[in-house]
Amino acid sequence: MSPSSYPARRHILGLLLGAGACLASGAALAQPVTYPTRPVRMIVPFTPGGTTDIFARLVGEKLSQSLGQQFVIENRGGAGGNIGADAVAKAEPDGYTLVMGTVGTHAINPSLYAKMPYDALTDFAPVAYVAGVPNLMVVSPKKVKATTVQEFIAEAKATPGKFTMASSGNGTSIHLSGELFKQMTGVEMPHVPYRGSGPAVNDLIGGQVDVMFDNLPSSIEHVRGGNLRALAVTSAKRSPAVPDKPTLAEAGLPGFEATSWFAMFAPKGTPPEITNKLNQEVRKALETPELQKRFADLGGEIQPMSPDELMTYVRAEHEKWAKVVKASGAKVD
């Protein structure tokens, strides 16, 4: 071959090599993301035993099985969930630190707290909606005689300040459900905030506090066992988990509605291929007969959402609860 043909050969060779590189790159992009390759930490921003903890452990166990890596639950309570949520907001956005967020951490607290350590709408990548639950008005059988909402109101008004109202922390849906009840009935009940639902329920059972508007899953077994007495649910409709208990609206407080929800979030900047993979795996887990039954027994209502749908939902909840907080006058410095 003549020397003049060398440039042409080099040109053709370059084109072939470039095409090969493009094909290899496309093949690499087409491959599913390799995640996770090590244990994943899921922070629960409340103490053990509450609904957030229960749901995180149920879902985490399924994810451990399906993804082949341990999903380690870490309870980090305090400041109405802000401490644990903030730890995730500031974590590396690599998919190995997640938070089981709630209506409190991602919708209520931004309006309730004068200073927030994170931005609920911009510092997180939405992953998956887990479930929504009604709150359950429960009383201590050791301290309260009432078996209905109207009897409770009469008993409480007979001696103002007699009953104390427990909650899982300032600004949680449990707290605000109680504040809404106080507004609508005129009942005086000093608020006793705890660092999570678990210790609050324990003291309610022991009679150290008298009433609580707890997330249904963390109280339902105590109601079934006779350690707590349920009077009503806070949702617009009755819960299949306690079909014999009226809604507060049915019990004489028309328009009363307050529910809680739980969803998984990652730090802002987490690659979409990771959040999408987690979303798919969470949805698959929630579709299993085992979790379907378990959540139904606990009063949890599962609703599949994509990450984008979850973000739209959180924005709407953020606006809704801002109005509730403003109307309640509740504020935490």
Buried (B, 14 or more C-beta within 10 A) or exposed (E): EEEEEEEEEEEEEEEEEEEEEEEEEEEEEEEEEEBBEEEBBBBBBBBBBBBBBBBBBBBBBBBBEBBEBBBEBBBBBBBBBBBBBBBBBEBEBBBBBBBBBBBBBBBBBBBBBEEBBBEBBEBBBBBBBBBBBBBBBBBBBEBBEBEEBEEBBEBBEEEEEBBBBBBBBBBBBBBBBBBBBBEBBEBBBEBBBBBBBBBBBBBBBEEBBBBBBBBBBBBBEBBEEEBBBBBBBBBBEBBEBBEEBBBBBBBBBEEBBBBBBBBBBBBBEBBEEBBBBBBEBBBEBBEEEEBEEBBBBBBBBBBEBBBEBBBEBBBEBBEEBBEBBEEBEBEBE
